[in-house]
Amino acid sequence: MNDKINLHNTSDNWHSVYADIANLVGEDNTIKIYRYFRGMNINFPMKLFTKTGLENIIKNEYNGSNVKDLARKYGYSMRHINRIVIDNKLRNKKENKGE
């Protein structure tokens, strides 16, 4: 079986989802994505980070007064960022008491 995509088959001839991907990452990368995921249904979560991942980011980037900036930067509410900050502080207190 010939795995080579004909050069005349440009993104103009592709399904719209592949054409959209090609506009973002280029035709060669789109072909790689197509070959790897073809036939699968893929659902992309609205948020990029896992809960633990976001907690780590906030722990490293929080400076005591940048909740609004972090909320805007990562697409979360200020309330959610404040909750993570408070949880991190409580966790740190428990860890320090255990020492």
Distance bins in CASP14 RR format, pairs under 12 A and 6 or more apart:
PFRMAT RR
TARGET T0000
AUTHOR 0000-0000-0000
RMODE 2
METHOD distances of the structure
MODEL  1
3 31 0 0 0 0 1 0 0 0 0 0 0
3 32 0 0 0 0 0 1 0 0 0 0 0
3 34 0 0 0 0 0 1 0 0 0 0 0
3 35 1 0 0 1 0 0 0 0 0 0 0
4 31 0 0 0 0 1 0 0 0 0 0 0
4 35 0 0 0 0 0 1 0 0 0 0 0
5 11 0 0 0 0 0 1 0 0 0 0 0
5 13 0 0 0 0 0 1 0 0 0 0 0
5 14 0 0 0 0 0 1 0 0 0 0 0
5 18 0 0 0 0 0 1 0 0 0 0 0
5 22 0 0 0 0 0 1 0 0 0 0 0
5 27 0 0 0 0 1 0 0 0 0 0 0
5 28 0 0 0 0 1 0 0 0 0 0 0
5 30 0 0 0 0 1 0 0 0 0 0 0
5 31 1 0 1 0 0 0 0 0 0 0 0
5 32 0 0 0 0 0 1 0 0 0 0 0
5 34 0 0 0 0 1 0 0 0 0 0 0
5 35 0 0 0 0 1 0 0 0 0 0 0
6 13 0 0 0 0 1 0 0 0 0 0 0
6 31 0 0 0 0 0 1 0 0 0 0 0
7 13 0 0 0 0 0 1 0 0 0 0 0
7 27 0 0 0 0 1 0 0 0 0 0 0
7 28 0 0 0 0 0 1 0 0 0 0 0
7 31 0 0 0 0 0 1 0 0 0 0 0
9 15 0 0 0 0 0 1 0 0 0 0 0
9 18 0 0 0 0 0 1 0 0 0 0 0
9 19 0 0 0 0 0 1 0 0 0 0 0
9 22 0 0 0 0 0 1 0 0 0 0 0
9 27 0 0 0 0 1 0 0 0 0 0 0
9 30 0 0 0 0 0 1 0 0 0 0 0
9 31 0 0 0 0 1 0 0 0 0 0 0
9 34 0 0 0 0 0 1 0 0 0 0 0
10 18 0 0 0 0 0 1 0 0 0 0 0
10 19 0 0 0 0 1 0 0 0 0 0 0
10 22 0 0 0 0 1 0 0 0 0 0 0
10 26 0 0 0 0 0 1 0 0 0 0 0
10 27 1 0 0 1 0 0 0 0 0 0 0
10 28 0 0 0 0 0 1 0 0 0 0 0
10 30 0 0 0 0 0 1 0 0 0 0 0
10 31 0 0 0 0 0 1 0 0 0 0 0
11 17 0 0 0 0 0 1 0 0 0 0 0
11 18 1 0 0 1 0 0 0 0 0 0 0
11 19 1 0 1 0 0 0 0 0 0 0 0
11 20 0 0 0 0 1 0 0 0 0 0 0
11 21 0 0 0 0 1 0 0 0 0 0 0
11 22 1 0 1 0 0 0 0 0 0 0 0
11 23 1 0 0 1 0 0 0 0 0 0 0
11 24 0 0 0 0 0 1 0 0 0 0 0
11 25 0 0 0 0 0 1 0 0 0 0 0
11 26 0 0 0 0 1 0 0 0 0 0 0
11 27 1 0 1 0 0 0 0 0 0 0 0
11 28 0 0 0 0 0 1 0 0 0 0 0
11 29 0 0 0 0 0 1 0 0 0 0 0
11 30 1 0 0 1 0 0 0 0 0 0 0
11 31 0 0 0 0 1 0 0 0 0 0 0
11 34 0 0 0 0 0 1 0 0 0 0 0
12 18 0 0 0 0 0 1 0 0 0 0 0
12 19 1 0 0 1 0 0 0 0 0 0 0
12 22 0 0 0 0 1 0 0 0 0 0 0
12 23 0 0 0 0 0 1 0 0 0 0 0
12 27 0 0 0 0 0 1 0 0 0 0 0
13 19 0 0 0 0 1 0 0 0 0 0 0
13 22 0 0 0 0 0 1 0 0 0 0 0
13 27 0 0 0 0 0 1 0 0 0 0 0
14 20 0 0 0 0 1 0 0 0 0 0 0
14 21 0 0 0 0 1 0 0 0 0 0 0
14 22 1 0 0 1 0 0 0 0 0 0 0
14 23 0 0 0 0 0 1 0 0 0 0 0
14 26 0 0 0 0 0 1 0 0 0 0 0
14 27 0 0 0 0 1 0 0 0 0 0 0
14 30 1 0 0 1 0 0 0 0 0 0 0
14 31 0 0 0 0 1 0 0 0 0 0 0
14 33 0 0 0 0 0 1 0 0 0 0 0
14 34 0 0 0 0 1 0 0 0 0 0 0
15 21 0 0 0 0 1 0 0 0 0 0 0
15 22 0 0 0 0 0 1 0 0 0 0 0
15 30 0 0 0 0 0 1 0 0 0 0 0
15 34 0 0 0 0 1 0 0 0 0 0 0
15 38 0 0 0 0 0 1 0 0 0 0 0
15 39 0 0 0 0 0 1 0 0 0 0 0
16 22 0 0 0 0 0 1 0 0 0 0 0
16 23 0 0 0 0 0 1 0 0 0 0 0
17 23 0 0 0 0 0 1 0 0 0 0 0
17 24 0 0 0 0 0 1 0 0 0 0 0
17 30 0 0 0 0 1 0 0 0 0 0 0
17 33 0 0 0 0 0 1 0 0 0 0 0
17 34 0 0 0 0 1 0 0 0 0 0 0
17 37 0 0 0 0 0 1 0 0 0 0 0
17 38 0 0 0 0 0 1 0 0 0 0 0
17 39 0 0 0 0 0 1 0 0 0 0 0
17 41 0 0 0 0 0 1 0 0 0 0 0
17 42 0 0 0 0 1 0 0 0 0 0 0
17 44 0 0 0 0 0 1 0 0 0 0 0
18 24 0 0 0 0 0 1 0 0 0 0 0
18 25 0 0 0 0 0 1 0 0 0 0 0
18 26 0 0 0 0 0 1 0 0 0 0 0
18 27 0 0 0 0 1 0 0 0 0 0 0
18 29 0 0 0 0 0 1 0 0 0 0 0
18 30 1 0 1 0 0 0 0 0 0 0 0
18 31 0 0 0 0 1 0 0 0 0 0 0
18 32 0 0 0 0 0 1 0 0 0 0 0
18 33 0 0 0 0 1 0 0 0 0 0 0
18 34 1 0 0 1 0 0 0 0 0 0 0
18 35 0 0 0 0 0 1 0 0 0 0 0
18 37 0 0 0 0 0 1 0 0 0 0 0
18 38 0 0 0 0 1 0 0 0 0 0 0
19 25 0 0 0 0 0 1 0 0 0 0 0
19 26 0 0 0 0 0 1 0 0 0 0 0
19 27 0 0 0 0 1 0 0 0 0 0 0
19 30 0 0 0 0 1 0 0 0 0 0 0
19 34 0 0 0 0 0 1 0 0 0 0 0
20 26 0 0 0 0 0 1 0 0 0 0 0
20 30 0 0 0 0 1 0 0 0 0 0 0
20 33 0 0 0 0 0 1 0 0 0 0 0
21 27 0 0 0 0 1 0 0 0 0 0 0
21 28 0 0 0 0 0 1 0 0 0 0 0
21 29 1 0 0 1 0 0 0 0 0 0 0
21 30 1 0 1 0 0 0 0 0 0 0 0
21 31 0 0 0 0 1 0 0 0 0 0 0
21 32 0 0 0 0 0 1 0 0 0 0 0
21 33 1 0 0 1 0 0 0 0 0 0 0
21 34 0 0 0 0 1 0 0 0 0 0 0
21 37 0 0 0 0 0 1 0 0 0 0 0
21 42 0 0 0 0 0 1 0 0 0 0 0
21 44 0 0 0 0 0 1 0 0 0 0 0
22 28 0 0 0 0 1 0 0 0 0 0 0
22 29 0 0 0 0 1 0 0 0 0 0 0
22 30 1 0 1 0 0 0 0 0 0 0 0
22 31 0 0 0 0 1 0 0 0 0 0 0
22 32 0 0 0 0 0 1 0 0 0 0 0
22 33 0 0 0 0 1 0 0 0 0 0 0
22 34 0 0 0 0 1 0 0 0 0 0 0
23 29 0 0 0 0 0 1 0 0 0 0 0
23 30 0 0 0 0 1 0 0 0 0 0 0
24 30 0 0 0 0 1 0 0 0 0 0 0
24 33 0 0 0 0 0 1 0 0 0 0 0
25 31 0 0 0 0 0 1 0 0 0 0 0
25 32 0 0 0 0 1 0 0 0 0 0 0
25 33 1 0 0 1 0 0 0 0 0 0 0
25 34 0 0 0 0 0 1 0 0 0 0 0
26 32 0 0 0 0 1 0 0 0 0 0 0
26 33 0 0 0 0 1 0 0 0 0 0 0
26 34 0 0 0 0 0 1 0 0 0 0 0
27 33 0 0 0 0 0 1 0 0 0 0 0
27 34 0 0 0 0 0 1 0 0 0 0 0
28 34 0 0 0 0 0 1 0 0 0 0 0
28 35 0 0 0 0 0 1 0 0 0 0 0
29 35 0 0 0 0 0 1 0 0 0 0 0
29 36 0 0 0 0 0 1 0 0 0 0 0
30 36 0 0 0 0 0 1 0 0 0 0 0
30 37 0 0 0 0 0 1 0 0 0 0 0
30 38 0 0 0 0 0 1 0 0 0 0 0
31 37 0 0 0 0 0 1 0 0 0 0 0
31 38 0 0 0 0 0 1 0 0 0 0 0
32 38 0 0 0 0 0 1 0 0 0 0 0
33 39 0 0 0 0 0 1 0 0 0 0 0
33 40 0 0 0 0 0 1 0 0 0 0 0
33 42 0 0 0 0 1 0 0 0 0 0 0
34 40 0 0 0 0 0 1 0 0 0 0 0
34 42 0 0 0 0 0 1 0 0 0 0 0
36 42 0 0 0 0 0 1 0 0 0 0 0
37 43 0 0 0 0 0 1 0 0 0 0 0
37 44 0 0 0 0 0 1 0 0 0 0 0
45 51 0 0 0 0 0 1 0 0 0 0 0
46 74 0 0 0 0 0 1 0 0 0 0 0
46 75 0 0 0 0 1 0 0 0 0 0 0
46 76 0 0 0 0 0 1 0 0 0 0 0
47 53 0 0 0 0 0 1 0 0 0 0 0
47 54 1 0 0 1 0 0 0 0 0 0 0
47 57 0 0 0 0 0 1 0 0 0 0 0
47 74 0 0 0 0 1 0 0 0 0 0 0
47 75 1 0 0 1 0 0 0 0 0 0 0
47 76 1 0 0 1 0 0 0 0 0 0 0
47 77 0 0 0 0 0 1 0 0 0 0 0
47 80 0 0 0 0 0 1 0 0 0 0 0
48 54 0 0 0 0 1 0 0 0 0 0 0
48 57 0 0 0 0 0 1 0 0 0 0 0
48 73 0 0 0 0 0 1 0 0 0 0 0
48 74 0 0 0 0 1 0 0 0 0 0 0
48 75 0 0 0 0 1 0 0 0 0 0 0
48 76 0 0 0 0 0 1 0 0 0 0 0
49 55 0 0 0 0 1 0 0 0 0 0 0
49 56 0 0 0 0 1 0 0 0 0 0 0
49 57 1 0 0 1 0 0 0 0 0 0 0
49 58 0 0 0 0 1 0 0 0 0 0 0
49 70 0 0 0 0 0 1 0 0 0 0 0
49 73 0 0 0 0 0 1 0 0 0 0 0
49 74 1 0 0 1 0 0 0 0 0 0 0
49 75 0 0 0 0 0 1 0 0 0 0 0
49 76 0 0 0 0 1 0 0 0 0 0 0
49 80 0 0 0 0 0 1 0 0 0 0 0
49 84 0 0 0 0 0 1 0 0 0 0 0
50 56 0 0 0 0 1 0 0 0 0 0 0
50 57 0 0 0 0 0 1 0 0 0 0 0
51 57 0 0 0 0 0 1 0 0 0 0 0
51 58 0 0 0 0 0 1 0 0 0 0 0
51 76 0 0 0 0 0 1 0 0 0 0 0
51 80 0 0 0 0 0 1 0 0 0 0 0
51 83 0 0 0 0 0 1 0 0 0 0 0
51 84 0 0 0 0 1 0 0 0 0 0 0
51 87 0 0 0 0 0 1 0 0 0 0 0
52 58 0 0 0 0 0 1 0 0 0 0 0
52 59 0 0 0 0 0 1 0 0 0 0 0
52 84 0 0 0 0 0 1 0 0 0 0 0
52 87 0 0 0 0 0 1 0 0 0 0 0
52 88 0 0 0 0 0 1 0 0 0 0 0
52 91 0 0 0 0 0 1 0 0 0 0 0
53 59 0 0 0 0 1 0 0 0 0 0 0
53 60 0 0 0 0 0 1 0 0 0 0 0
53 61 0 0 0 0 0 1 0 0 0 0 0
53 74 0 0 0 0 0 1 0 0 0 0 0
53 84 0 0 0 0 0 1 0 0 0 0 0
54 60 0 0 0 0 0 1 0 0 0 0 0
54 61 0 0 0 0 0 1 0 0 0 0 0
54 62 0 0 0 0 0 1 0 0 0 0 0
54 70 0 0 0 0 1 0 0 0 0 0 0
54 71 0 0 0 0 0 1 0 0 0 0 0
54 73 0 0 0 0 0 1 0 0 0 0 0
54 74 1 0 0 1 0 0 0 0 0 0 0
54 75 0 0 0 0 0 1 0 0 0 0 0
54 76 1 0 0 1 0 0 0 0 0 0 0
54 80 0 0 0 0 1 0 0 0 0 0 0
54 81 0 0 0 0 1 0 0 0 0 0 0
54 83 0 0 0 0 0 1 0 0 0 0 0
54 84 1 0 0 1 0 0 0 0 0 0 0
54 85 0 0 0 0 0 1 0 0 0 0 0
54 87 0 0 0 0 0 1 0 0 0 0 0
54 88 0 0 0 0 0 1 0 0 0 0 0
55 61 0 0 0 0 0 1 0 0 0 0 0
55 62 0 0 0 0 0 1 0 0 0 0 0
55 70 0 0 0 0 0 1 0 0 0 0 0
55 74 0 0 0 0 0 1 0 0 0 0 0
55 76 0 0 0 0 0 1 0 0 0 0 0
55 80 0 0 0 0 0 1 0 0 0 0 0
55 81 0 0 0 0 0 1 0 0 0 0 0
55 83 0 0 0 0 0 1 0 0 0 0 0
55 84 1 0 1 0 0 0 0 0 0 0 0
55 85 0 0 0 0 1 0 0 0 0 0 0
55 86 0 0 0 0 0 1 0 0 0 0 0
55 87 1 0 0 1 0 0 0 0 0 0 0
55 88 1 0 0 1 0 0 0 0 0 0 0
55 89 0 0 0 0 0 1 0 0 0 0 0
55 91 0 0 0 0 1 0 0 0 0 0 0
55 92 0 0 0 0 0 1 0 0 0 0 0
56 62 0 0 0 0 0 1 0 0 0 0 0
56 74 0 0 0 0 0 1 0 0 0 0 0
56 84 0 0 0 0 1 0 0 0 0 0 0
56 88 0 0 0 0 1 0 0 0 0 0 0
56 91 0 0 0 0 0 1 0 0 0 0 0
57 70 0 0 0 0 1 0 0 0 0 0 0
57 73 0 0 0 0 1 0 0 0 0 0 0
57 74 1 0 0 1 0 0 0 0 0 0 0
57 75 0 0 0 0 0 1 0 0 0 0 0
57 76 0 0 0 0 0 1 0 0 0 0 0
57 81 0 0 0 0 0 1 0 0 0 0 0
57 84 0 0 0 0 1 0 0 0 0 0 0
57 85 0 0 0 0 0 1 0 0 0 0 0
57 88 0 0 0 0 0 1 0 0 0 0 0
58 64 0 0 0 0 0 1 0 0 0 0 0
58 66 0 0 0 0 1 0 0 0 0 0 0
58 67 0 0 0 0 1 0 0 0 0 0 0
58 69 0 0 0 0 0 1 0 0 0 0 0
58 70 1 0 0 1 0 0 0 0 0 0 0
58 71 0 0 0 0 1 0 0 0 0 0 0
58 73 0 0 0 0 0 1 0 0 0 0 0
58 74 0 0 0 0 1 0 0 0 0 0 0
58 76 0 0 0 0 1 0 0 0 0 0 0
58 78 0 0 0 0 0 1 0 0 0 0 0
58 80 0 0 0 0 1 0 0 0 0 0 0
58 81 1 0 0 1 0 0 0 0 0 0 0
58 82 0 0 0 0 1 0 0 0 0 0 0
58 83 0 0 0 0 1 0 0 0 0 0 0
58 84 1 0 1 0 0 0 0 0 0 0 0
58 85 1 0 0 1 0 0 0 0 0 0 0
58 86 0 0 0 0 0 1 0 0 0 0 0
58 87 0 0 0 0 1 0 0 0 0 0 0
58 88 1 0 0 1 0 0 0 0 0 0 0
58 89 0 0 0 0 0 1 0 0 0 0 0
59 70 0 0 0 0 0 1 0 0 0 0 0
59 81 0 0 0 0 0 1 0 0 0 0 0
59 84 1 0 0 1 0 0 0 0 0 0 0
59 85 0 0 0 0 1 0 0 0 0 0 0
59 86 0 0 0 0 0 1 0 0 0 0 0
59 87 0 0 0 0 1 0 0 0 0 0 0
59 88 1 0 1 0 0 0 0 0 0 0 0
59 89 0 0 0 0 1 0 0 0 0 0 0
59 91 0 0 0 0 1 0 0 0 0 0 0
59 92 0 0 0 0 1 0 0 0 0 0 0
60 66 0 0 0 0 0 1 0 0 0 0 0
60 70 0 0 0 0 0 1 0 0 0 0 0
60 84 0 0 0 0 0 1 0 0 0 0 0
60 85 0 0 0 0 0 1 0 0 0 0 0
60 88 0 0 0 0 0 1 0 0 0 0 0
61 67 0 0 0 0 0 1 0 0 0 0 0
61 69 0 0 0 0 1 0 0 0 0 0 0
61 70 1 0 0 1 0 0 0 0 0 0 0
61 71 0 0 0 0 0 1 0 0 0 0 0
61 73 0 0 0 0 1 0 0 0 0 0 0
61 74 0 0 0 0 1 0 0 0 0 0 0
61 81 0 0 0 0 1 0 0 0 0 0 0
61 84 0 0 0 0 0 1 0 0 0 0 0
61 85 0 0 0 0 0 1 0 0 0 0 0
61 88 0 0 0 0 0 1 0 0 0 0 0
62 68 0 0 0 0 0 1 0 0 0 0 0
62 69 0 0 0 0 1 0 0 0 0 0 0
62 70 1 0 0 1 0 0 0 0 0 0 0
62 71 0 0 0 0 0 1 0 0 0 0 0
62 73 0 0 0 0 0 1 0 0 0 0 0
62 74 0 0 0 0 0 1 0 0 0 0 0
62 81 1 0 0 1 0 0 0 0 0 0 0
62 82 0 0 0 0 1 0 0 0 0 0 0
62 84 0 0 0 0 1 0 0 0 0 0 0
62 85 1 0 1 0 0 0 0 0 0 0 0
62 86 0 0 0 0 0 1 0 0 0 0 0
62 87 0 0 0 0 0 1 0 0 0 0 0
62 88 1 0 0 1 0 0 0 0 0 0 0
62 89 0 0 0 0 1 0 0 0 0 0 0
62 92 0 0 0 0 0 1 0 0 0 0 0
63 69 0 0 0 0 1 0 0 0 0 0 0
63 70 0 0 0 0 1 0 0 0 0 0 0
63 85 0 0 0 0 0 1 0 0 0 0 0
64 70 0 0 0 0 0 1 0 0 0 0 0
64 81 0 0 0 0 0 1 0 0 0 0 0
64 82 0 0 0 0 0 1 0 0 0 0 0
64 85 1 0 0 1 0 0 0 0 0 0 0
64 88 0 0 0 0 0 1 0 0 0 0 0
64 89 0 0 0 0 0 1 0 0 0 0 0
65 81 0 0 0 0 0 1 0 0 0 0 0
65 82 0 0 0 0 0 1 0 0 0 0 0
65 85 0 0 0 0 0 1 0 0 0 0 0
66 72 0 0 0 0 1 0 0 0 0 0 0
66 73 0 0 0 0 1 0 0 0 0 0 0
66 74 0 0 0 0 0 1 0 0 0 0 0
66 78 0 0 0 0 0 1 0 0 0 0 0
66 81 0 0 0 0 1 0 0 0 0 0 0
66 82 0 0 0 0 0 1 0 0 0 0 0
66 85 0 0 0 0 0 1 0 0 0 0 0
67 73 0 0 0 0 0 1 0 0 0 0 0
67 74 0 0 0 0 0 1 0 0 0 0 0
67 76 0 0 0 0 1 0 0 0 0 0 0
67 77 0 0 0 0 1 0 0 0 0 0 0
67 78 1 0 1 0 0 0 0 0 0 0 0
67 79 0 0 0 0 1 0 0 0 0 0 0
67 80 0 0 0 0 1 0 0 0 0 0 0
67 81 1 0 1 0 0 0 0 0 0 0 0
67 82 1 0 1 0 0 0 0 0 0 0 0
67 83 0 0 0 0 0 1 0 0 0 0 0
67 84 0 0 0 0 1 0 0 0 0 0 0
67 85 1 0 0 1 0 0 0 0 0 0 0
67 86 0 0 0 0 0 1 0 0 0 0 0
68 74 0 0 0 0 0 1 0 0 0 0 0
68 75 0 0 0 0 0 1 0 0 0 0 0
68 76 0 0 0 0 0 1 0 0 0 0 0
68 77 0 0 0 0 0 1 0 0 0 0 0
68 78 1 0 1 0 0 0 0 0 0 0 0
68 79 0 0 0 0 0 1 0 0 0 0 0
68 81 0 0 0 0 1 0 0 0 0 0 0
68 82 0 0 0 0 0 1 0 0 0 0 0
69 75 0 0 0 0 0 1 0 0 0 0 0
69 76 0 0 0 0 0 1 0 0 0 0 0
69 78 0 0 0 0 1 0 0 0 0 0 0
69 81 0 0 0 0 1 0 0 0 0 0 0
70 76 1 0 0 1 0 0 0 0 0 0 0
70 77 0 0 0 0 0 1 0 0 0 0 0
70 78 0 0 0 0 1 0 0 0 0 0 0
70 80 0 0 0 0 1 0 0 0 0 0 0
70 81 1 0 1 0 0 0 0 0 0 0 0
70 82 0 0 0 0 1 0 0 0 0 0 0
70 84 0 0 0 0 1 0 0 0 0 0 0
70 85 0 0 0 0 1 0 0 0 0 0 0
71 77 1 0 1 0 0 0 0 0 0 0 0
71 78 1 0 1 0 0 0 0 0 0 0 0
71 79 0 0 0 0 1 0 0 0 0 0 0
71 80 1 0 0 1 0 0 0 0 0 0 0
71 81 1 0 1 0 0 0 0 0 0 0 0
71 82 0 0 0 0 1 0 0 0 0 0 0
71 83 0 0 0 0 0 1 0 0 0 0 0
71 84 0 0 0 0 0 1 0 0 0 0 0
71 85 0 0 0 0 0 1 0 0 0 0 0
72 78 0 0 0 0 1 0 0 0 0 0 0
72 81 0 0 0 0 1 0 0 0 0 0 0
73 81 0 0 0 0 1 0 0 0 0 0 0
74 80 0 0 0 0 1 0 0 0 0 0 0
74 81 1 0 0 1 0 0 0 0 0 0 0
74 84 0 0 0 0 0 1 0 0 0 0 0
75 81 0 0 0 0 1 0 0 0 0 0 0
76 82 0 0 0 0 0 1 0 0 0 0 0
76 83 0 0 0 0 1 0 0 0 0 0 0
76 84 0 0 0 0 1 0 0 0 0 0 0
76 85 0 0 0 0 0 1 0 0 0 0 0
77 83 0 0 0 0 1 0 0 0 0 0 0
77 84 0 0 0 0 0 1 0 0 0 0 0
78 84 0 0 0 0 0 1 0 0 0 0 0
78 85 0 0 0 0 0 1 0 0 0 0 0
79 85 0 0 0 0 0 1 0 0 0 0 0
79 86 0 0 0 0 0 1 0 0 0 0 0
80 86 0 0 0 0 0 1 0 0 0 0 0
80 87 0 0 0 0 0 1 0 0 0 0 0
81 87 0 0 0 0 0 1 0 0 0 0 0
81 88 0 0 0 0 0 1 0 0 0 0 0
82 88 0 0 0 0 0 1 0 0 0 0 0
82 89 0 0 0 0 0 1 0 0 0 0 0
83 89 0 0 0 0 0 1 0 0 0 0 0
83 90 0 0 0 0 0 1 0 0 0 0 0
84 90 0 0 0 0 0 1 0 0 0 0 0
84 91 0 0 0 0 0 1 0 0 0 0 0
85 91 0 0 0 0 0 1 0 0 0 0 0
85 92 0 0 0 0 0 1 0 0 0 0 0
86 92 0 0 0 0 0 1 0 0 0 0 0
86 93 0 0 0 0 0 1 0 0 0 0 0
87 93 0 0 0 0 0 1 0 0 0 0 0
87 94 0 0 0 0 0 1 0 0 0 0 0
88 94 0 0 0 0 0 1 0 0 0 0 0
88 95 0 0 0 0 0 1 0 0 0 0 0
89 95 0 0 0 0 0 1 0 0 0 0 0
89 96 0 0 0 0 0 1 0 0 0 0 0
90 96 0 0 0 0 0 1 0 0 0 0 0
90 97 0 0 0 0 0 1 0 0 0 0 0
91 97 0 0 0 0 0 1 0 0 0 0 0
91 98 0 0 0 0 0 1 0 0 0 0 0
92 98 0 0 0 0 0 1 0 0 0 0 0
92 99 0 0 0 0 0 1 0 0 0 0 0
93 99 0 0 0 0 0 1 0 0 0 0 0
END
